[in-house]
Amino acid sequence: MKKDKTMKYSSSSSSASSSYYYYFFKERCLNKGRLPPFFMSFLLLTVIFILFILYSTTPLAPISNQALSRNLRLPVIKPPPNLPRKGKPRIFHPPLQGYDDGISKCDLSKGHWIPDLRGSLYTNSSCTTIPDSKNCFHHGRSDRDFLNWRWKPDQCNLPRFDPKAFLDFVKGKTLGFVGDSVARNHMESLLCLLSKVETPKDEYKDSEDRKRIWYFPKHDFTLMILWSRYLVSAEERMVNGSASGNFNLHLHKIDEEWSKDLPLLDYVIISAAHWFFRPIFVHNSTGIVGCVYCNTPKVKDYGVGFTLKLAFRSALNHINNCKTCKVRVTLVRTFSPAHFEDGAWNTGGRCNRTSPLGESEINLGTTEWELRSMQMEEIEKANIEGAKVGRRFGELDITRAMLMRPDGHPNEFWGNKWMKGYNDCVHWCLPGPVDVWNDFMMAVLRREASFVS
């Protein structure tokens, strides 16, 4: 009923309005001799304007900028203090959104994995540089939930890696990864993320595909991977002309495969560990002083941890003592755990989980955690010496976070043409949990660089 009444009122109003305009039109046509009201208004405004011109002293004088600012109280806009008014602008690191004092004082290593349905910033289709052995989806992995997690430190929020901000930060610089195939795995993850902003040029590849150089021309940024099993000099022992799988390790000599390129680097990401789980004979300048897994009479078994510790000490000391090097920040990536279950790598071990572990499900009393702790000790010692020469050492302390990610390895999905039946539970799928290492790297690199810039 109310609706009908409203409609009736609307119709009545429309009729009345039409009648009014009809009446107005009729009156205007029948009274052409009378001046319309709008003409009188226009005439009045004209007279007022003429009087203003005649009696104003300076009616057309320009208004000064000072008067305009004073009357309207507008703020004076000045150029940023870090951009000079004249000459060539200085290059400066722009602030990174989300990177504040909170992140600089936060222990990134203590936290847990939380769901994040945004998934990865890239896919195995969008990134053309993913190596075949890390392209798990290409080789048949069907579950994808392992991509939908991010690392949440207990004390702060760790921002996701921002490839544009990172490239702006490293503009004009060279960053090198030093280490084994897991270091290469990290570099490949970073390469995929940066390729979202700029397609790099493949500048160099050696005959064994151990050393690679990529260049980002728009940002004048060079990315390198320098292969090294042990960081120090090492060679495989030969028995009757055949490789034995045992190595001689020379703690007093640095591996030239990476050290010869060290003077080119502004930033270094260094790591090593998995090759230390093989039979090793440890040498110093006087000869053999110990071993690892050697079972040789009268030769002391140092164990994996102690040998790894001494190798890192030699490598970090070399960086500190390098007179021709420009490197200012070195980040040590802590031990990346393997997750073989139901056997070792060569006895049927596998890693077929599809979701992260909780913190209560991991064991911090393992060899992995021991190795991580020894690496942390060497970082602290290197920082003490580095302070004397203007160099900083920081940690990419990813061990705890990655102990919780048995779901991130290729397992059987790595295209193992030459090792049928063996599963890869050491390296990481791309995309995958390894991408969080770049979240760590961006935060820590920015923090450490602020101490030496």
C-alpha positions in Angstrom: 0.0 0.0 0.0 2.8 2.3 0.9 4.5 1.5 -2.4 1.4 2.5 -4.4 1.1 5.8 -2.5 4.7 6.6 -3.3 4.3 5.9 -6.9 1.2 8.1 -7.0 3.0 10.9 -5.4 5.9 10.6 -7.8 3.5 10.7 -10.8 1.7 13.7 -9.4 5.0 15.6 -8.9 6.1 14.9 -12.4 2.8 16.3 -13.8 3.1 19.4 -11.7 6.7 20.0 -12.9 5.7 19.6 -16.5 2.9 22.1 -16.1 5.3 24.7 -14.5 7.9 24.5 -17.4 5.1 24.8 -19.9 3.7 27.8 -18.1 7.2 29.4 -18.0 7.8 28.8 -21.7 4.4 30.2 -22.6 5.0 33.4 -20.6 8.4 34.0 -22.1 7.1 33.6 -25.7 4.1 35.9 -25.0 6.2 38.6 -23.3 9.1 39.2 -25.6 9.1 42.8 -24.9 10.1 42.3 -21.2 13.8 41.8 -20.3 14.5 38.3 -18.9 15.8 38.1 -15.4 19.2 36.6 -16.3 20.0 39.6 -18.5 19.5 42.0 -15.6 21.9 39.9 -13.5 24.5 40.0 -16.2 24.2 43.8 -16.6 24.6 44.3 -12.8 27.8 42.2 -12.7 29.2 44.2 -15.6 28.7 47.5 -13.9 30.4 46.2 -10.7 33.5 45.0 -12.6 33.8 48.4 -14.4 33.7 50.3 -11.1 36.4 47.9 -9.7 38.7 48.7 -12.6 38.2 52.5 -12.3 38.6 52.8 -8.5 41.2 50.1 -7.7 44.8 51.3 -7.4 46.6 48.2 -8.9 43.8 45.8 -9.9 46.0 43.7 -12.2 49.2 43.6 -10.0 50.6 40.0 -9.8 50.4 38.2 -6.5 53.8 37.3 -5.1 54.7 33.7 -4.1 55.4 35.0 -0.6 52.0 36.6 -0.2 50.3 33.5 -1.6 52.2 31.2 0.9 51.4 33.6 3.7 47.8 34.0 3.0 47.1 30.3 2.3 49.7 29.1 4.8 51.2 26.5 2.4 54.3 24.6 3.5 57.6 25.3 1.6 58.7 22.1 -0.2 62.4 21.5 0.0 64.4 18.8 -1.9 65.5 15.8 0.1 68.7 16.4 2.0 70.5 13.4 0.4 70.1 14.9 -3.1 72.5 17.8 -3.9 71.0 20.8 -5.6 73.9 20.9 -8.2 76.1 18.4 -9.9 75.7 14.7 -10.2 73.2 13.1 -7.7 74.8 10.8 -5.2 73.8 7.1 -5.3 72.1 6.1 -2.1 70.3 3.1 -0.8 66.6 3.8 -0.7 64.7 2.7 2.5 63.2 -0.7 2.3 59.5 -0.9 3.2 59.1 -3.1 6.3 62.7 -3.0 7.3 62.9 -1.0 10.5 64.5 -1.1 13.9 62.2 -4.0 14.8 63.7 -6.3 12.2 67.3 -5.2 12.8 67.0 -6.3 16.5 65.0 -9.4 15.9 66.3 -13.0 16.2 65.1 -14.3 12.8 66.0 -17.9 13.5 63.5 -18.5 16.3 60.0 -18.9 15.0 57.5 -21.1 13.2 55.9 -21.7 9.8 52.5 -20.2 9.3 50.0 -20.7 6.4 50.4 -18.2 3.5 48.1 -18.9 0.6 49.9 -16.4 -1.6 52.4 -19.1 -2.5 55.6 -18.5 -4.3 56.5 -15.3 -6.2 57.4 -17.4 -9.3 56.5 -20.8 -10.8 58.5 -23.5 -12.6 56.9 -22.1 -15.8 57.7 -18.4 -15.2 61.3 -19.0 -14.2 63.3 -20.4 -17.2 66.6 -20.9 -15.2 65.4 -23.6 -12.8 67.7 -26.6 -13.3 66.1 -29.8 -14.3 67.1 -31.6 -11.0 65.2 -28.9 -8.9 62.1 -28.7 -11.1 60.0 -31.1 -9.0 56.7 -30.3 -10.7 58.1 -31.1 -14.1 59.1 -34.5 -12.8 55.7 -35.4 -11.4 55.3 -33.9 -8.0 51.6 -33.2 -7.6 51.1 -31.8 -4.1 51.5 -28.0 -3.8 50.6 -27.2 -0.2 54.3 -27.1 0.7 54.4 -23.8 -1.2 51.8 -22.1 1.0 53.9 -21.4 4.1 56.0 -18.6 5.3 58.5 -18.2 8.2 57.2 -16.1 11.1 59.9 -15.1 13.7 58.6 -15.0 17.3 59.8 -11.4 17.8 58.9 -9.7 14.6 57.5 -10.1 11.1 60.0 -11.1 8.4 59.0 -9.3 5.1 58.8 -11.3 1.9 61.6 -10.8 -0.5 61.1 -7.8 -2.6 63.1 -8.3 -5.9 62.8 -4.6 -7.0 64.0 -3.3 -3.7 66.8 -5.8 -3.6 68.0 -4.8 -7.1 67.9 -1.2 -6.1 70.0 -2.0 -3.0 72.7 -3.9 -4.9 72.8 -1.5 -7.9 76.3 -1.3 -9.3 77.5 -4.1 -7.0 78.7 -7.8 -7.4 77.4 -10.5 -5.1 78.9 -14.0 -5.0 77.8 -17.3 -3.6 80.7 -19.5 -2.5 80.1 -23.1 -1.7 78.7 -26.4 -2.9 75.6 -27.5 -4.8 73.3 -26.3 -1.9 74.8 -22.8 -2.3 74.0 -23.1 -6.0 70.5 -24.1 -5.0 70.2 -20.8 -3.1 71.6 -18.8 -6.0 69.1 -20.4 -8.4 66.2 -19.4 -6.1 67.5 -15.8 -6.0 67.9 -15.8 -9.8 64.2 -16.8 -10.2 63.0 -14.1 -7.8 65.1 -11.3 -9.5 64.0 -12.4 -12.9 60.5 -11.2 -12.0 61.9 -7.6 -12.3 64.6 -7.9 -14.9 65.8 -10.7 -17.2 69.5 -11.3 -16.6 72.2 -12.0 -19.2 74.0 -15.3 -18.9 77.5 -13.9 -19.0 79.7 -16.9 -18.3 79.7 -20.7 -17.7 82.8 -22.8 -17.3 83.2 -26.2 -18.9 81.9 -28.1 -15.9 79.0 -25.6 -15.2 80.6 -25.0 -11.7 81.2 -21.2 -12.1 78.3 -19.1 -13.5 78.0 -15.3 -13.9 74.7 -13.5 -14.5 74.4 -9.8 -15.2 71.4 -7.4 -14.8 72.2 -4.5 -17.1 69.4 -2.2 -16.0 70.8 -2.3 -12.4 74.5 -2.9 -13.3 74.3 -5.9 -10.9 76.4 -9.0 -11.2 75.5 -12.3 -9.6 78.1 -15.2 -9.3 78.3 -18.7 -8.1 81.8 -19.9 -7.2 82.0 -23.6 -6.6 83.9 -25.0 -3.6 83.4 -28.3 -1.7 85.4 -27.5 1.4 86.3 -23.7 1.1 89.9 -24.7 1.6 92.1 -26.5 -0.8 91.2 -30.2 -1.4 91.8 -33.0 -3.8 90.5 -36.5 -4.2 92.8 -39.4 -3.4 93.5 -41.7 -6.2 93.9 -45.5 -5.8 95.4 -47.4 -8.7 94.4 -44.5 -11.0 90.8 -44.4 -9.8 88.9 -42.0 -7.6 88.6 -43.3 -4.1 86.0 -41.0 -2.6 88.5 -40.0 0.0 89.8 -36.4 0.1 93.0 -34.6 1.3 92.0 -31.3 3.0 94.6 -28.6 3.4 93.5 -26.2 6.1 96.4 -23.8 5.5 95.5 -23.2 1.9 92.4 -21.5 0.5 90.5 -23.0 -2.5 91.6 -20.9 -5.5 88.4 -21.7 -7.3 86.7 -19.0 -5.3 89.5 -17.0 -3.7 90.9 -15.8 -7.1 87.6 -14.0 -7.7 87.1 -12.6 -4.2 88.6 -9.2 -5.2 85.6 -8.7 -7.6 82.9 -9.1 -4.9 81.1 -6.5 -2.8 79.0 -9.1 -0.9 79.7 -12.7 -0.2 77.3 -15.5 0.8 79.4 -18.4 2.0 78.5 -21.9 3.0 79.7 -25.5 3.1 79.0 -28.8 5.0 77.7 -31.8 3.2 81.0 -32.8 1.7 82.5 -33.1 5.2 80.6 -36.3 5.8 83.1 -38.3 3.6 86.5 -39.8 4.5 88.9 -36.9 4.8 92.6 -36.6 5.7 93.3 -33.3 7.3 96.6 -31.5 6.5 98.4 -28.4 7.8 101.7 -27.1 6.6 103.6 -30.0 8.3 101.5 -32.9 6.9 98.6 -35.0 8.0 97.3 -34.0 11.5 94.0 -35.9 11.6 91.1 -37.3 9.7 87.3 -37.8 9.4 85.9 -41.3 9.0 89.3 -42.7 8.1 89.8 -45.5 10.6 93.6 -45.2 10.1 96.0 -46.2 12.9 97.8 -43.4 14.8 95.7 -40.7 13.0 93.3 -38.9 15.2 89.7 -38.6 14.0 88.7 -35.0 14.4 85.1 -35.6 13.5 82.9 -33.6 11.0 82.2 -30.6 13.3 85.8 -29.8 14.3 87.0 -30.1 10.7 84.2 -27.9 9.4 85.0 -25.3 12.1 88.6 -25.1 11.1 87.8 -24.8 7.4 85.4 -21.9 8.0 88.0 -20.2 10.2 90.5 -20.4 7.4 88.0 -19.0 4.8 86.8 -16.1 7.0 90.3 -15.2 8.0 91.3 -15.1 4.3 88.5 -12.6 3.7 89.5 -10.5 6.6 93.2 -10.5 5.5 92.6 -9.9 1.8 94.3 -6.6 1.0 93.1 -6.3 -2.6 89.4 -7.1 -1.7 86.6 -4.6 -1.6 84.1 -6.9 0.1 82.5 -5.3 3.1 79.8 -7.8 4.1 80.0 -11.6 4.3 77.1 -13.7 5.2 77.5 -17.3 6.4 74.6 -19.5 5.6 74.3 -22.0 8.4 73.9 -25.7 7.9 71.0 -26.8 5.6 69.7 -30.2 7.0 68.9 -33.2 5.0 65.8 -35.3 5.8 66.3 -38.9 4.9 63.8 -41.2 6.6 63.8 -45.0 6.6 67.4 -45.2 5.5 70.3 -43.2 4.3 70.8 -41.7 0.8 72.2 -45.0 -0.5 70.0 -47.4 1.4 66.5 -46.4 0.3 66.1 -43.2 2.4 63.3 -40.9 1.3 61.6 -37.6 2.2 58.0 -37.9 1.1 56.3 -35.6 3.6 53.9 -32.9 2.3 53.7 -30.4 5.2 56.1 -28.8 7.7 56.9 -30.1 11.1 56.1 -28.3 14.3 58.8 -27.0 16.6 58.1 -29.8 19.1 58.8 -32.3 16.4 62.4 -31.3 15.7 65.6 -32.3 17.6 68.1 -29.6 18.4 70.5 -32.2 19.8 71.6 -33.5 16.4 74.8 -33.1 14.4 73.0 -30.5 12.2 72.5 -28.2 15.2 76.1 -28.8 16.4 77.5 -27.8 13.0 75.3 -24.7 13.0 76.6 -23.7 16.5 80.2 -24.1 15.4 79.5 -21.9 12.3 78.0 -19.2 14.6 81.1 -19.2 16.8 83.4 -18.6 13.8 81.1 -15.7 12.6 81.6 -14.1 16.0 85.3 -14.4 15.9 85.5 -13.1 12.3 83.5 -10.1 13.3 85.9 -9.2 16.0 88.8 -9.2 13.5 86.7 -7.6 10.8 85.9 -4.6 12.9 89.6 -3.7 12.7 89.5 -3.5 8.9 85.9 -2.3 8.3 84.4 -5.6 7.4 81.2 -7.2 8.7 80.1 -10.8 9.0 76.5 -11.8 9.5 74.6 -15.1 9.7 71.8 -16.5 7.6 70.7 -18.7 10.4 68.3 -20.9 8.6 69.0 -24.3 10.3 66.1 -24.3 12.8 63.6 -23.2 10.1 64.7 -25.8 7.6 64.8 -28.6 10.2 61.0 -28.2 10.1 60.7 -28.6 6.3 61.2 -32.2 5.3 58.5 -31.6 2.7 60.6 -29.3 0.6 63.1 -31.7 -1.0 62.8 -33.3 -4.5 62.7 -36.8 -3.1 62.1 -39.0 -6.2 61.1 -36.0 -8.4 64.5 -34.9 -9.6 65.0 -36.7 -13.0 67.6 -39.0 -11.7 68.7 -40.6 -15.0 72.0 -41.9 -13.6 71.0 -42.8 -10.1 67.7 -44.7 -10.4 66.2 -45.5 -7.1 68.1 -42.8 -5.2 66.1 -40.0 -3.6 67.3 -36.4 -3.2 66.6 -35.2 0.4 69.5 -32.8 0.5 68.6 -30.1 -2.1 65.4 -28.2 -2.4 62.6 -27.9 -4.9 62.2 -24.7 -6.9 59.9 -23.0 -6.1 59.9 -24.2 -2.5 60.9 -23.5 1.2 64.5 -22.6 0.0 63.0 -19.3 -1.2 62.7 -18.1 2.4 66.5 -18.0 2.5 66.3 -14.8 0.4 63.8 -13.3 2.9 66.6 -13.9 5.5 69.3 -12.6 3.2 67.6 -9.3 2.3 67.0 -8.5 6.0 70.4 -9.5 7.2 72.4 -8.0 4.3 70.6 -4.7 4.8 71.3 -4.7 8.5 75.0 -5.6 8.2 75.6 -3.1 5.4 74.3 -0.3 7.5 77.4 -0.8 9.8 80.0 -0.3 7.1 78.3 2.0 4.5 
